[in-house]
Amino acid sequence: MGIIVQKYGGTSVANTERIREVAKRVLETKKNGNDVVVVLSAPAGTTDKLIKMAEEISPNPHVREMDMLLSTGEQISIALLAMAIYEMGYKAISFNATQVGIKTDKAHTKAKIQSINSKKILEELKEDKVVIIAGFQGVTENMDITTLGRGGSDTTGVALGIALKADEVEIYTDVDGVYTADPRIVKDAKKINCISYEEMLELAGSGAKVLHLRSVELAAKYGMKIHLRSSFLPELGTIVKEEGENMEKAVVRGIGHSKNEAKITIVGVPDKPGIAAKIFGRIATENVNVDIIIQNLGGDGRNDISFTLPYTDLKRALEVSEELKNELSAEKVIYDEKIGKIAVVGVGMKSHPGVAATMFKALAEAEINIDMISTSEIKIACVIKDEDLVKAVEVLHNTFKLDNGGIKIEEL
Amino acid sequence: MGIIVQKYGGTSVANTERIREVAKRVLETKKNGNDVVVVLSAPAGTTDKLIKMAEEISPNPHVREMDMLLSTGEQISIALLAMAIYEMGYKAISFNATQVGIKTDKAHTKAKIQSINSKKILEELKEDKVVIIAGFQGVTENMDITTLGRGGSDTTGVALGIALKADEVEIYTDVDGVYTADPRIVKDAKKINCISYEEMLELAGSGAKVLHLRSVELAAKYGMKIHLRSSFLPELGTIVKEEGENMEKAVVRGIGHSKNEAKITIVGVPDKPGIAAKIFGRIATENVNVDIIIQNLGGDGRNDISFTLPYTDLKRALEVSEELKNELSAEKVIYDEKIGKIAVVGVGMKSHPGVAATMFKALAEAEINIDMISTSEIKIACVIKDEDLVKAVEVLHNTFKLDNGGIKIEEL
């Protein structure tokens, strides 16, 4: 009998038929005695169409106006869903971010939510209405419309859950949960019933693109439970929550991987303080999302600095790297446009260094060469050839017995 | 060197190519030293598409949600135009009705503007920006989004002109002005350079659908000059302003006509006080737009009550009329679904009753039968067979010498 926040993605509201299905699902939850707050994305395809129009007009559209443009998509979804709920005999009301006071900073196209005024929403819930809110968008103090970046509706959902002290935030999508590995690659991949915020963040950062990173960070900060599930199936999906509490004790929770990565190495960089800061500061201003960074000290007082990045950013990053090479009097820039990244993730490995050894051994036995290694407390990531990626996922899924509840500590 | 408000309709912003053309036109005005405020409609076709989606979901969509939905169309146009202006090296900023405080009453889908907060607009003009505002929409005190009804962007333009004390409001459309008759029918029809508010209202009410009625009423109330002109041609169009001032002294300014009208007669209504109020009160609740009403007292203490209405409302109005017939013990309901309406309009006829006689005589000589007559101070309207309409327009255009400056009083 609490408040439930349900977020539906673009494919769930792609057309009027699907919007009616969402209305039915929302009303089922309502009939079970819950107050329901719904967050919607724009209908699938709408945002892309708007971006295309903007790009026809300007190769580099003004960001404030871009947000003005893009925020229309969600407003269409929310109005249509409210109509559908009325048509089914219940009451509803839709709000855009401005109306409901989803305040953000001024960083257009990638704004961060600062506060939400829950008063209006709570008043409408008291009137027995389903409250439907435009995801992805916010408003600045100056009443300018902002957007939160691709996937930002997940973050709107979590932020609303926190502001309304909801029991949980249900995120409906076109997959039915988080898997131990990509089920399109590993046919024995199992749905994970429960995963910690940290693990989810590491998996998401390693290629499992099921939840917007910011939304998980926000949920972690406030301990808001996320239930990731399918819009089209009735089954429970994956719960993302605090570590520990009723969670299965697996050493490795899942395996993430990503293709379409590239690697750049600036060879022979003079070994002076502040060089790395200079290189990555410059690359960051180009909005290139650098992932793994490795620096090798050579014998001659020079370093090789390598980093991985999305393939789509390669061209831009190479231009900057060439400039940096000249400025820093480095030797040369080399790159590899066909690398892959694989990561094993699990809170169980915090105190068990044996996981890394097991992983490297399994890859070696499968004759997969490791190019770079990066670790966190709960993740070990390796850069390998992209042609080895599928085999690596299968081998590691098997090694860590993820088709069967996961390997136990004593088995390592 | 004052403020000019320019309103562009949906065909002028139908695609990105046309939006660029609007940007050029706006910047020409700006380069001439004016501050420019632009009001835009939704891209042509957008509103119809949104209405179709709503109707797929609900045969009678919730009006608040309908306004939420429809207001997205203008927001797309204004953002794209702002981008186009930036791309041409100038500054611009777009505002929806909420951001700029276009306050209306709560009558969703047909709201009336109550006030506009000009402060924000004036501030942005001082920053040398072109200010671009979403037409057609408003916001209630409670922050709900409203719309002003079809064609409402004209009204937004005029209301902004008044609030900003603009020199004039330019309304850009796909015709180049108001004509002495529909130029598709009368090949000698002449563009009217100057027309009074009253004449424009009567012509618009008689079928010349070039300006939203409310916008002319509003302009008349505050004496705001409207310049109606083509988006695609450089020539001056038609100025709508106070009567008198530099205006040509024609008896008849123009001829309006409309097809697709129907007529209903309730025959044998008992002649009692309050009957007409009852009939038209009931019909009004059905949102049927009754135009001409005529009541004939029969010899037997019974009346025949006839009225004209748009053909599209005929079915609904007939149902109500049948109910009323039974309640009032009238004899029967008859109707004619093929009538036309023709009207001659001109302030010059205020003190010259000869116009009516000239009109009736001309129609009689052309063997066009007059079914109903309705007059105002500056208009004489006749209901005729719709098949006679084209001929009637040609005959009257000729009779009143509208191809040649208009008939003079002494010629009547």
Interface residues (C-beta under 8 A of the other chain):
Chain A: T16 I19 R20 L50 M53 A54 E56 I57 S58 P61 H62 R64 E65 M66 M68 L69 S71 T72 Q75 I76 I78 A79 L80 A82 M83 A84 Y86 E87 A92 I93 S94 N96 T98 Q99 M143 D144
Chain B: T16 I19 R20 L50 M53 A54 E56 I57 S58 P61 H62 R64 E65 M66 M68 L69 S71 T72 Q75 I76 I78 A79 L80 A82 M83 A84 Y86 E87 A92 I93 S94 N96 T98 Q99 M143 D144
